[in-house]
Amino acid sequence: FFECTADITHLTKCDVFREIGARTPLAVRFSTVVHARGSPETLRDPRGFAVKFYTREGNWDLVGNNMPVFFIRDGMKFPDLVHAFKPNPVNNMQENWRIFDFLSHHPESTHMLTFLFDDHGIPRDYRHMPGFGVHTYKLINREGVETYVKFHWKPTCGQEALLDDEAVEVGGRNHAHAQADLFNSIESGDFPEWTLFIQTMDPADEDKFDFDPLDVTKT
């Protein structure tokens, strides 16, 4: 469940945040982004972090990744991005040259690449993985006043990742180690927990920056 721990009713009328202590049932889905279901969980790959809130007003899906930015800013290029990252249809293998050939023509992807190839590029497991809504959303209060917002999930047990040599060792023992860790932790009563943080901005300030705050390649 999600429990509201701060009063933000001056920013939003959303049922999830209606009052401190309000609890909302939810479901969370983790996934690898590029590779198929059942692929090793130690691959250097963004992770999906999707949360479905079952509110009194209906379902709210907050879909995101474990990294705060994305490769491209133009949604029209998304199919090409997917084709570059997915396995070659001829040999069914992912090929780095196809990935970097595409990204080399999109310099805005550099920010995302610094996250993917830094020390946090391979999450240790799902319990130690952050989540981000990536996109900028709007909160609307009861007076109709809008506020830009980004959502950030921070694991209460801390963020941890695997280095390349550790990933080889862990993946060699169990290619589904993150699922096993999550299941075993829940079974033993050590429930995973994340704190939801919000990053807000007055829409009137949007043009005061030297970059577009709504650009998903920026934080």
Disulfide bonds with the S-S distance in Angstrom:
none
